[in-house]
Amino acid sequence: MTFAPLGITAAALANESVLDVARRAGAPLGNSCGGVGVCTRCKVRVVEGSEALSAPTSIELRFGAANRFAAGERMACQAVVTGDCTVTTTYW
């Protein structure tokens, strides 16, 4: 997966979330709940490869709706990487 525009890339391990990959790759990605899905600080926008992420979880759907996520925005702690994709944030 790729973290744009940082230019950081890393291969995801089995059942690894976008947040897990970001941590391992050194891509700074905000979070304050420890990855349990309640703070929404790990929100990312999928630039390419949305089909390479798991379907939104019930937690992601509930908190995403409450925080008015736009189309293509996901919670990095909830989205499991299944293939090649590119994400970004508003603060990179």
C-alpha angles and dihedrals in degrees: 000000000000131000107208137236088008091070091224115145131182137166114244119235121224113297092359120151124224087253091053091051091047092052093049093045095047095245108150107238121169122237135146105176096066093249099300093122107248106103100052089208089125093066112147133179115231108229097178137000104031087160087063092068128077120257114275114276122232089255091053093047093049098045094037091055092045090052095042098241112194123233109287095026117122139175106250092211092057103038111089115207114235099165146346116330141148125223136180139181134215092251103053 
